[in-house]
Amino acid sequence: MESSNRYTITAALPYTNGPIHIGHLAGVYVPADIYARFLRMQGQDVAFVCGSDEHGVPITIKAKKEGVTPQDVVDKYHKIIKKSFEDFGISFNNYSRTSAKVHHKTASEFFKKLYDTGKFTEESTQQLYDEQAQQFLADRFVVGTCPKCGYEESYGDQCEKCGTSHNATDLINPKSAITGATPVLKETRHWFLPLDQYEGWLKEWILEGHKKDWKPNVYGQVKSWIDDGLRPRAVTRDLDWGIPVPVEGAEGKVLYVWFDAPIGYISSTKEWAEKTGKDWEPYWKDENTKLVHFIGKDNIVFHCIIFPAMLKAEGSYVLPENVPANEFLNLEGKKLSTSKNWAVWLHEYLEEFPGQQDVLRYVLTANAPETKDNDFTWKDFQARNNNELVAIFGNFINRVVVLTNKYYDGIVPEPGNYTEIDEQVLAELRAYPAVIASSIERYRFREAQAELMNVARLGNKYLADEEPWKLIKTDEERVKTIMYVALQIASALATLSEPFLPFTAEKLKNMLDYGKSSSEAVISTSGVVLEDSEENEWEQIGQRTELLPAGHEIGKAELLFSKIEDEQIQKQLEKLEATKTANEAENKKAEPQKEITTFEDFTKMDLRVGTIVEAEKMPKANKLLVLKVDTGIDVRTIVSGIAQSFKPEEIIGKKVTVLVNLAPRKLRGVESEGMILMTENKEGKLVFVNPDEEGVKEGTVIS
């Protein structure tokens, strides 16, 4: 890797209508942080920027629902998100927000340049308008039936069920999310970015230029969009929350959030440069800069088509070298949802698992949805911690440090002659930095972390095979060599683990008194960048024959990882179950009331308590059971469509509610004389409407 390269790394701006959850971390922030930390360790010039995305309709919806202002909402969640990232050790050079003055100025100037150079088209269009609320409805203020899959709660810009993007005017039976009223079409004027004019350039730049180096999931989605034909996209909206459109005659209009949000990367870089006395422009305008966007798959079109078209239209910016978007992470088999509280929230995790940031980083990387959607489960979280971090990584380090202190008072021993096994282990160790680096450089972080764990496995196997705790009784000189080699592996782990497990790496370096801890050199775990590393410790592992020299004194052993008990996991599962129950209660929809009936009509129905005395399947009918029911008046035959929910033998003796004066009806040649009352439980299973109290006899009238 050339040291002259400059990297601008962006992580998708988190939307401030809720805290950060594990889906965001796995999809964007953990892989971006691994990459940024790794590059800094190589001596690269890195600007890793992000910030809170604070404009757009969902924030105004949340503000209305909570009875507060949009500013109140974004201030609350910006604070939570920023602190969560800092406590979790995401090493942003700068974390900004789109409500900052520098962002408003940057976005306004960007729009104005494109406006002044004729890059926009101006159109009057028919848009949905809520006459009750007296306002135009932005996409997320409209809910209706998706024209593609028929999902009845699709948003105006995208269907959450099938993922199709569309216009609000495409929805079937649209309703206002503000008042519930049916909106009308009303004319309004907006500015559009004519993406169709960039179609040929995008084909050349992406479909030809990045066919081999962009991830297949990213390339495939971009190709699908381009093949479908690009259309002009509005860059302004009729709203009162956002960045005002900086041209005359645009009162009451703001920059569309998809237009202003990616400019947040530029404004965050400007903010950082001003704080540190740097020049921001080379990080965005020098051809030697590599721009890399880390995003989730729902942002691919914005970062691979729309934002590059904006940069191309402006004319002075570099284009992304790569956009290694990840797929989605599910939670316990269900899609993560901020609105439904189906998530593991980062700020809550940090409180409930103190000092275990690296456990979550490790599990999310091991399960990273790099090529397909993946699933996070608490049982897997526990297993990976206990069986991998504790039993493999932690166990090796503990053995090495404890034995070194026990045999040599913490002093690295002088090695003797190497055996063939020693030489082989050291050669294998020297190969790992290049192997791990290759995976990281190709954005295969899951693969890279697996190789890191193989270094710990190498150490464990070496100690298990050589058994120094036995040899110490018969061959002390040989044990010196074994422990020396094991200490070289431990020190290599202290460096190689830093991009993946920064808190662990810092502990291990302090324990071994090896090199610079991450708080002294590249970056603090609180996310504040201090200085670039002068030495490339990563490369030294592959080049030097000695990492911890003989005579070097290490510290005492401390546990790097602790076992996670069943009780902790059960608590998390119960928390999710409570969320599930709350969602079911909130989303439960009763059938609409039927037409009004009179008391006289109701009294015509004769409802009695009965007992099923016989039951058998109707021949050649999958759904029907033929029942004999004692109604207290008589024992009569009733045919009921419950065969798929109940076996005949299960319901004999069951008390039921019967409509006894229903007109008889023949079903498959059997005359049915009545109806048994049924309903469904929350799982959709049929259940009897039952008179369960003791002492209720057959024939009792229900009134």
Disulfide bonds with the S-S distance in Angstrom:
none
